[in-house]
Amino acid sequence: MSRPTTTRPIPSIPSASSTSSTSSTPSTPSTPSTPSTPSTPSTPSAPKQRRRQPRWRLAAMAAALLLCAAPAASAAPGTAPGPAEGRPPAHGGAPLYISDYSDNTVLRLPPGGGAPVMVAVTGLIRPTGMVLAPSGDLHISDTGNNRVVRVPGDGGPQSVVPTTGLSRPIGLALNADGDLYIADSFNDRVVKVPADGGPQTTVPTTGLSQPTGLAFGRGGDLFVSDSGNDRVVRLPAGGGPQRTVPAVGLNSPYGLAFDPAGALYVADFNNDRVVKLPVRGGQRTVPVAGLRTPAGLAIPSERAGY
């Protein structure tokens, strides 16, 4: 399969100079120019044929690519119940984590309601995808820094997940063994980082273009939003051949999520909708009004479906 020829716009990354508050030196006023003679209006040209634009609207994806309503770890014996302020939860509940792409922060909304709390993590630039491990460790795609950051659930210091050559990582997923999978979007690949500390490997795939969302099915198969090809692909857990998930009319799919019944939900980004693909086949649009470029999805474990 040939690669798309469209140029991928890289998200703007703030620099130290752009965030400084120094003022510029006023320029010398220029001499007013002599008004030019009005030109004869030109004949309007025929409208140009609209080309298909690259689908990388990451800024619109910022607050939506949350992907973290995951099981939390239990607190260690003898510890006080409830998470420390600004840290991932270490005791029950299912809080919602939000990656604030424009503000370079991650917020936690308590499961019982209340004000959001900023997660204690530093140095992020354009955070996007996240995944919460059963231990309470929170993994964050630090997209602008081309890395993945781990924030321990026990309140320890943050660390960088050991990877090589990432370029705009986005979606994250953990398998049953705790191995971390990363949608390495600008490298058109998915990377696996073993839980045992082994070396990074590239997951065998064919023809991916700008992969974004990742999710594991009940049988351990990995599903990948192949955004640049307007499809979702399925990678069998046993290492069989890659397959395209039967879906109609997708336009730059992003976030993926499964409900407890095994139905797959797809954030159909450029179609402003969420699509449901039941286990028995078929496809339908989830009834929700007013969506605009949906990107992230998370489904509570007790929710049977929509």
DRENLUM-200320 format. One line per 5 residues: number of its first residue (from 1); their letters; for each residue x, y, z of N, C-alpha, C. Coordinates in steps of 0.1 Angstrom, whole numbers, plus 5000, padded with zeros to 4 digits. Layout:
<rs>
NUM) a) X Y Z X Y Z X Y Z; ...
</rs>
This chain:
<rs>
1) msrpt) 5009 4988 5000 5000 5000 5000 5009 5012 5000; 5006 5022 4991 5013 5034 4991 5010 5043 5002; 5019 5051 5006 5017 5061 5017 5010 5073 5012; 5001 5079 5020 4995 5092 5016 5005 5102 5013; 5002 5111 5003 5012 5121 5000 5010 5134 5006
6) ttrpi) 4999 5135 5014 4996 5148 5021 5006 5150 5032; 5010 5163 5034 5019 5166 5044 5012 5167 5058; 5019 5161 5068 5013 5161 5081 5017 5174 5089; 5007 5182 5092 5011 5194 5100 5014 5190 5114; 5026 5194 5119 5030 5191 5133 5023 5201 5142
11) psips) 5017 5197 5153 5012 5206 5163 5022 5216 5167; 5017 5228 5169 5026 5239 5173 5030 5236 5188; 5043 5237 5190 5048 5234 5204 5053 5248 5209; 5048 5252 5221 5053 5264 5226 5067 5264 5230; 5074 5275 5227 5088 5276 5231 5090 5286 5242
16) assts) 5102 5286 5248 5104 5295 5259 5102 5309 5255; 5107 5312 5243 5106 5326 5238 5091 5330 5236; 5083 5320 5232 5069 5324 5229 5061 5326 5241; 5066 5321 5252 5058 5322 5265 5064 5333 5274; 5074 5340 5270 5080 5350 5278 5072 5363 5277
21) stsst) 5073 5371 5287 5065 5383 5288 5073 5396 5284; 5084 5394 5278 5092 5406 5274 5085 5413 5263; 5085 5427 5263 5079 5434 5252 5089 5438 5242; 5084 5440 5229 5092 5443 5218 5094 5458 5218; 5106 5463 5211 5109 5477 5210 5100 5483 5199
26) pstps) 5093 5494 5203 5084 5501 5193 5092 5504 5181; 5086 5502 5169 5092 5505 5156 5089 5520 5153; 5098 5526 5144 5097 5539 5140 5085 5541 5130; 5076 5550 5132 5065 5552 5123 5070 5554 5109; 5064 5547 5100 5067 5549 5086 5060 5560 5079
31) tpstp) 5066 5566 5068 5060 5577 5061 5048 5572 5054; 5037 5579 5055 5025 5575 5048 5027 5574 5033; 5023 5563 5027 5025 5561 5013 5014 5568 5005; 5017 5572 4992 5007 5578 4983 4997 5568 4979; 4984 5572 4980 4973 5562 4977 4975 5558 4962
36) stpst) 4973 5546 4960 4975 5540 4946 4961 5542 4939; 4962 5542 4926 4950 5543 4918 4943 5529 4918; 4929 5530 4921 4922 5517 4922 4923 5509 4909; 4925 5497 4910 4926 5488 4899 4913 5483 4894; 4912 5479 4882 4899 5474 4877 4896 5461 4883
41) pstps) 4884 5459 4888 4881 5446 4894 4884 5434 4885; 4890 5424 4889 4893 5413 4881 4881 5403 4880; 4880 5396 4870 4869 5386 4868 4871 5375 4878; 4861 5371 4886 4863 5360 4896 4867 5348 4889; 4877 5341 4894 4881 5328 4888 4872 5317 4893
46) apkqr) 4872 5306 4885 4864 5295 4888 4869 5289 4902; 4859 5285 4910 4863 5280 4923 4872 5267 4921; 4882 5267 4930 4891 5256 4930 4885 5243 4935; 4889 5232 4929 4884 5219 4935 4889 5217 4949; 4880 5214 4958 4884 5212 4972 4892 5199 4973
51) rrqpr) 4904 5201 4978 4912 5189 4981 4909 5183 4995; 4912 5171 4996 4910 5165 5009 4922 5169 5018; 4919 5175 5029 4929 5181 5038 4934 5170 5047; 4946 5172 5052 4951 5163 5063 4941 5164 5075; 4940 5152 5082 4930 5152 5092 4935 5154 5106
56) wrlaa) 4947 5161 5107 4954 5162 5120 4950 5174 5128; 4937 5174 5134 4933 5185 5142 4935 5182 5156; 4948 5181 5160 4951 5177 5174 4946 5187 5184; 4946 5200 5181 4941 5209 5191 4926 5207 5195; 4918 5203 5185 4904 5200 5188 4903 5187 5196
61) maaal) 4913 5178 5195 4913 5166 5202 4917 5167 5217; 4923 5179 5220 4929 5180 5233 4922 5175 5245; 4910 5182 5248 4903 5178 5260 4895 5166 5259; 4895 5159 5247 4887 5148 5245 4894 5135 5246; 4907 5135 5243 4914 5122 5242 4918 5118 5256
66) llcaa) 4909 5115 5264 4911 5112 5279 4914 5098 5281; 4905 5089 5277 4907 5075 5277 4912 5069 5291; 4905 5073 5302 4909 5068 5315 4898 5067 5324; 4889 5057 5323 4880 5053 5333 4883 5039 5336; 4894 5036 5343 4899 5023 5344 4899 5019 5359
71) paasa) 4901 5005 5361 4901 5001 5375 4912 5007 5383; 4910 5010 5395 4921 5016 5404 4926 5005 5413; 4938 5007 5417 4944 4997 5426 4939 4999 5441; 4940 4988 5449 4937 4990 5463 4948 4996 5471; 4945 5003 5481 4955 5009 5490 4962 4998 5497
76) apgta) 4975 5001 5500 4983 4991 5508 4978 4991 5522; 4979 4979 5529 4974 4978 5543 4980 4989 5552; 4972 4995 5560 4977 5005 5569 4977 5019 5564; 4974 5021 5551 4974 5034 5545 4961 5041 5547; 4961 5054 5547 4948 5061 5548 4940 5059 5535
81) pgpae) 4927 5058 5536 4919 5057 5524 4919 5069 5516; 4917 5067 5502 4917 5079 5493 4930 5083 5488; 4930 5089 5476 4943 5093 5470 4948 5105 5475; 4962 5107 5475 4968 5119 5479 4964 5130 5468; 4963 5142 5472 4959 5152 5463 4968 5154 5451
86) grppa) 4963 5154 5439 4971 5156 5427 4977 5143 5422; 4974 5131 5429 4980 5119 5424 4969 5110 5419; 4973 5100 5411 4963 5090 5406 4957 5083 5418; 4945 5078 5417 4939 5071 5429 4946 5059 5433; 4946 5056 5445 4951 5043 5450 4941 5036 5459
91) hggap) 4928 5039 5457 4918 5033 5466 4904 5034 5460; 4900 5024 5453 4886 5023 5448 4882 5034 5439; 4870 5033 5434 4864 5043 5425 4869 5042 5411; 4864 5051 5403 4868 5052 5389 4868 5067 5385; 4878 5074 5389 4878 5088 5385 4881 5090 5370
96) lyisd) 4878 5102 5365 4880 5105 5351 4892 5114 5350; 4902 5110 5341 4914 5118 5339 4912 5125 5325; 4916 5138 5325 4915 5146 5313 4928 5152 5310; 4933 5149 5298 4945 5156 5293 4942 5169 5287; 4946 5180 5293 4944 5193 5288 4955 5197 5279
101) ysdnt) 4952 5195 5266 4962 5196 5256 4968 5210 5255; 4960 5220 5256 4964 5234 5254 4971 5239 5267; 4967 5235 5279 4973 5240 5291 4985 5231 5296; 4988 5220 5289 4999 5211 5292 4998 5205 5306; 4986 5202 5310 4983 5196 5323 4974 5184 5322
106) vlrlp) 4973 5176 5333 4963 5165 5334 4955 5168 5346; 4942 5166 5345 4933 5168 5356 4926 5155 5360; 4923 5154 5373 4915 5143 5378 4902 5147 5384; 4891 5141 5379 4878 5144 5384 4874 5133 5394; 4872 5136 5407 4869 5125 5416 4856 5117 5412
111) pggga) 4856 5104 5415 4844 5096 5412 4831 5101 5418; 4832 5107 5430 4820 5111 5436 4816 5125 5433; 4823 5132 5424 4821 5146 5421 4830 5155 5428; 4829 5167 5426 4838 5177 5433 4847 5184 5423; 4855 5193 5428 4864 5201 5419 4875 5192 5413
116) pvmva) 4879 5195 5401 4890 5188 5395 4903 5191 5402; 4912 5182 5402 4925 5183 5409 4936 5181 5398; 4946 5189 5398 4957 5188 5389 4966 5176 5393; 4969 5167 5384 4978 5156 5387 4992 5162 5388; 5000 5157 5397 5013 5161 5400 5023 5156 5389
121) vtgli) 5024 5162 5378 5033 5158 5367 5038 5171 5361; 5051 5171 5358 5058 5183 5352 5063 5181 5338; 5065 5192 5331 5072 5192 5318 5064 5187 5307; 5052 5185 5308 5044 5180 5297 5042 5191 5286; 5042 5186 5273 5039 5195 5262 5029 5187 5253
126) rptgm) 5017 5193 5252 5007 5187 5244 5004 5172 5248; 4999 5170 5261 4995 5156 5265 4983 5152 5258; 4982 5139 5254 4970 5134 5247 4965 5121 5254; 4968 5110 5248 4963 5097 5253 4968 5093 5267; 4960 5086 5274 4964 5081 5287 4958 5067 5289
131) vlaps) 4964 5060 5299 4959 5047 5303 4963 5045 5318; 4953 5040 5325 4955 5038 5340 4957 5023 5343; 4968 5019 5348 4971 5005 5352 4964 5001 5364; 4961 4988 5366 4954 4983 5378 4962 4987 5391; 4975 4989 5390 4983 4993 5401 4980 5008 5405
136) gdlhi) 4973 5015 5397 4971 5029 5399 4981 5038 5392; 4991 5032 5385 5000 5041 5377 4994 5046 5365; 4996 5059 5363 4990 5066 5351 5000 5068 5341; 4998 5064 5329 5007 5066 5317 5001 5077 5308; 5009 5086 5304 5005 5098 5297 5013 5099 5284
141) sdtgn) 5007 5101 5273 5014 5104 5260 5018 5119 5261; 5030 5121 5263 5036 5135 5263 5039 5138 5248; 5029 5141 5240 5030 5141 5226 5041 5151 5221; 5041 5163 5226 5050 5173 5221 5064 5170 5225; 5067 5162 5235 5080 5158 5238 5084 5144 5233
146) nrvvr) 5075 5138 5225 5078 5125 5218 5082 5114 5229; 5074 5113 5239 5077 5104 5250 5064 5100 5257; 5065 5090 5266 5054 5086 5275 5059 5087 5289; 5051 5094 5297 5054 5096 5311 5046 5087 5320; 5052 5082 5331 5045 5073 5340 5045 5081 5354
151) vpgdg) 5032 5082 5359 5030 5088 5372 5026 5077 5382; 5034 5073 5392 5031 5062 5400 5019 5064 5409; 5011 5054 5411 4999 5055 5419 5002 5057 5434; 5014 5053 5438 5018 5054 5452 5024 5068 5456; 5024 5077 5446 5029 5091 5449 5043 5092 5446
156) gpqsv) 5050 5082 5441 5064 5084 5438 5067 5093 5427; 5080 5096 5424 5083 5106 5413 5079 5101 5399; 5076 5110 5391 5073 5106 5377 5085 5101 5370; 5083 5093 5360 5095 5087 5352 5091 5087 5337; 5101 5085 5329 5098 5084 5314 5099 5070 5311
161) vpttg) 5089 5065 5304 5089 5051 5299 5100 5049 5289; 5109 5039 5290 5120 5038 5281 5115 5033 5267; 5117 5043 5258 5113 5040 5244 5124 5046 5235; 5123 5043 5222 5133 5048 5212 5125 5053 5200; 5128 5066 5196 5124 5071 5183 5109 5074 5182
166) lsrpi) 5102 5076 5192 5088 5080 5191 5086 5093 5184; 5076 5095 5176 5073 5107 5170 5058 5110 5171; 5054 5119 5180 5040 5122 5182 5032 5110 5187; 5035 5104 5198 5027 5093 5204 5014 5098 5208; 5003 5090 5206 4990 5094 5210 4983 5083 5219
171) glaln) 4977 5074 5212 4969 5064 5220 4978 5054 5228; 4973 5050 5239 4980 5040 5248 4970 5029 5252; 4976 5017 5254 4967 5006 5259 4976 4997 5267; 4971 4990 5276 4978 4979 5284 4971 4966 5282; 4979 4955 5279 4973 4942 5278 4972 4936 5292
176) adgdl) 4967 4923 5292 4965 4916 5305 4978 4914 5313; 4989 4914 5305 5002 4911 5312 5009 4924 5316; 5003 4936 5313 5009 4948 5318 5018 4954 5307; 5019 4948 5295 5027 4954 5285 5020 4967 5279; 5028 4977 5277 5023 4990 5272 5024 4991 5257
181) yiads) 5013 4994 5251 5012 4996 5236 5010 5011 5233; 5018 5016 5223 5018 5030 5220 5015 5032 5205; 5005 5041 5202 5003 5045 5188 5013 5056 5185; 5023 5052 5178 5034 5061 5174 5030 5067 5161; 5022 5077 5162 5014 5082 5150 5022 5087 5138
186) fndrv) 5032 5095 5140 5040 5100 5129 5050 5090 5123; 5052 5079 5130 5060 5068 5125 5051 5057 5119; 5038 5059 5119 5029 5049 5112 5031 5035 5118; 5032 5034 5131 5034 5021 5137 5028 5021 5151; 5028 5009 5157 5024 5006 5171 5036 5000 5177
191) vkvpa) 5040 5005 5189 5051 5001 5196 5047 4993 5209; 5054 4983 5212 5051 4975 5225 5063 4977 5234; 5060 4980 5247 5070 4981 5257 5067 4971 5268; 5075 4960 5269 5072 4949 5278 5072 4954 5292; 5063 4948 5300 5062 4951 5315 5075 4946 5322
196) dggpq) 5082 4936 5317 5093 4931 5324 5106 4938 5321; 5105 4950 5314 5116 4958 5312 5124 4954 5299; 5119 4945 5291 5126 4941 5279 5126 4952 5269; 5133 4950 5258 5135 4961 5248 5122 4963 5241; 5120 4975 5236 5109 4980 5228 5108 4972 5215
201) ttvpt) 5096 4968 5211 5095 4962 5198 5084 4968 5190; 5084 4967 5177 5073 4972 5168 5063 4961 5165; 5051 4964 5168 5040 4954 5165 5039 4952 5150; 5039 4939 5145 5037 4937 5131 5024 4941 5126; 5024 4951 5117 5012 4956 5110 5015 4959 5096
206) tglsq) 5005 4961 5088 5006 4964 5074 4999 4977 5070; 5006 4987 5064 5000 4998 5058 4993 5008 5067; 4997 5009 5080 4992 5019 5089 4995 5033 5084; 4986 5042 5087 4989 5056 5084 4983 5065 5095; 4991 5071 5103 4987 5079 5114 4978 5072 5124
211) ptgla) 4983 5061 5130 4974 5054 5140 4972 5063 5152; 4961 5062 5158 4957 5071 5170 4952 5063 5181; 4940 5058 5181 4934 5050 5192 4938 5036 5192; 4939 5031 5205 4942 5016 5207 4932 5011 5218; 4928 4998 5216 4920 4992 5226 4921 4977 5225
216) fgrgg) 4921 4970 5236 4921 4955 5236 4907 4949 5237; 4904 4940 5229 4892 4933 5230 4892 4922 5241; 4881 4916 5244 4880 4906 5255 4889 4894 5253; 4892 4890 5240 4900 4879 5237 4915 4883 5236; 4918 4895 5239 4932 4899 5238 4937 4905 5224
221) dlfvs) 4927 4905 5215 4931 4911 5202 4932 4926 5203; 4942 4932 5196 4944 4946 5197 4938 4953 5185; 4930 4964 5188 4923 4971 5178 4930 4985 5177; 4932 4989 5164 4940 5001 5161 4932 5010 5152; 4930 5023 5156 4924 5033 5147 4935 5037 5137
226) dsgnd) 4933 5033 5124 4942 5036 5114 4936 5049 5107; 4939 5060 5114 4932 5073 5110 4934 5077 5096; 4947 5076 5091 4950 5080 5077 4943 5072 5067; 4939 5060 5070 4932 5051 5060 4917 5050 5063; 4912 5057 5072 4898 5057 5075 4892 5043 5078
231) rvvrl) 4900 5037 5087 4895 5023 5091 4900 5020 5105; 4895 5008 5110 4900 5003 5122 4905 4989 5119; 4917 4985 5123 4923 4972 5121 4924 4964 5133; 4923 4951 5132 4923 4941 5143 4935 4932 5142; 4943 4932 5153 4955 4924 5153 4953 4912 5163
236) paggg) 4951 4900 5158 4948 4889 5166 4959 4886 5177; 4954 4882 5189 4964 4880 5200 4973 4869 5197; 4969 4859 5189 4978 4848 5186 4987 4850 5175; 4987 4862 5169 4997 4866 5159 4992 4863 5145; 4980 4861 5143 4974 4858 5129 4975 4871 5121
241) pqrtv) 4970 4870 5108 4970 4881 5099 4961 4893 5104; 4966 4905 5101 4958 4917 5104 4945 4917 5096; 4935 4922 5102 4922 4923 5095 4916 4937 5097; 4908 4941 5087 4901 4953 5088 4887 4951 5094; 4884 4958 5104 4871 4957 5111 4860 4962 5101
246) pavgl) 4849 4954 5099 4838 4958 5090 4831 4971 5096; 4833 4982 5089 4827 4994 5092 4825 5003 5080; 4815 5011 5079 4811 5018 5067 4813 5033 5070; 4820 5040 5061 4819 5054 5060 4828 5061 5071; 4837 5055 5077 4845 5061 5087 4854 5072 5081
251) nspyg) 4856 5083 5088 4864 5094 5083 4874 5099 5094; 4886 5093 5094 4896 5096 5104 4891 5092 5118; 4890 5079 5120 4886 5074 5133 4897 5076 5144; 4894 5079 5156 4903 5082 5167 4901 5072 5178; 4895 5077 5189 4894 5069 5201 4885 5056 5199
256) lafdp) 4889 5045 5206 4882 5033 5206 4879 5028 5221; 4868 5021 5222 4865 5016 5236 4855 5004 5234; 4856 4995 5243 4847 4983 5244 4837 4984 5255; 4825 4980 5254 4816 4979 5265 4817 4965 5270; 4811 4962 5282 4813 4948 5288 4807 4937 5279
261) agaly) 4798 4940 5270 4792 4930 5261 4801 4927 5249; 4812 4935 5248 4821 4933 5237 4819 4941 5225; 4809 4950 5225 4807 4959 5214 4818 4970 5213; 4823 4973 5201 4833 4983 5199 4827 4996 5195; 4832 5007 5202 4828 5020 5199 4839 5028 5193
266) vadfn) 4836 5036 5182 4846 5043 5175 4843 5058 5174; 4852 5066 5178 4850 5081 5177 4853 5084 5162; 4843 5086 5155 4844 5089 5140 4847 5104 5139; 4859 5108 5140 4863 5122 5142 4858 5132 5132; 4860 5129 5119 4856 5139 5109 4842 5138 5105
271) ndrvv) 4835 5128 5110 4820 5126 5107 4812 5131 5119; 4818 5136 5130 4811 5142 5141 4801 5132 5147; 4806 5120 5149 4797 5110 5155 4805 5099 5162; 4798 5090 5169 4803 5078 5175 4796 5066 5169; 4803 5057 5165 4798 5045 5158 4799 5033 5168
276) klpvr) 4789 5025 5168 4789 5012 5176 4789 5001 5167; 4798 4991 5169 4799 4979 5161 4797 4967 5171; 4784 4962 5171 4781 4951 5180 4789 4938 5176; 4790 4929 5186 4797 4917 5184 4791 4908 5173; 4778 4908 5172 4771 4900 5162 4771 4907 5148
281) ggqrt) 4778 4918 5146 4778 4924 5133 4769 4936 5132; 4770 4943 5121 4761 4955 5119 4769 4967 5124; 4762 4979 5122 4768 4991 5126 4757 5001 5129; 4758 5009 5139 4748 5020 5141 4755 5032 5147; 4749 5044 5146 4754 5056 5151 4748 5058 5165
286) vpvag) 4756 5060 5175 4752 5063 5189 4744 5076 5189; 4731 5076 5194 4723 5088 5194 4728 5098 5204; 4735 5108 5198 4740 5119 5206 4740 5131 5197; 4735 5143 5202 4734 5154 5193 4745 5164 5196; 4749 5171 5185 4758 5182 5186 4773 5179 5188
291) lrtpa) 4777 5167 5184 4791 5164 5185 4799 5171 5174; 4811 5175 5178 4820 5181 5168 4834 5175 5170; 4839 5168 5160 4852 5161 5161 4854 5153 5174; 4846 5143 5177 4849 5135 5189 4861 5127 5187; 4869 5126 5198 4882 5119 5197 4884 5108 5207
296) glaip) 4881 5111 5220 4883 5101 5230 4871 5094 5235; 4872 5082 5239 4860 5074 5245 4864 5067 5257; 4855 5066 5267 4857 5057 5279 4844 5053 5283; 4842 5040 5286 4829 5034 5290 4831 5028 5303; 4822 5031 5313 4822 5025 5326 4821 5010 5325
301) serag) 4827 5002 5334 4827 4988 5333 4813 4982 5336; 4805 4989 5343 4792 4984 5346 4781 4987 5335; 4785 4995 5325 4776 5000 5315 4775 4989 5304; 4762 4984 5302 4760 4973 5292 4761 4978 5278; 4758 4990 5275 4758 4995 5261 4749 5007 5259
306) y) 4749 5012 5247 4741 5024 5244 4732 5022 5232
</rs>
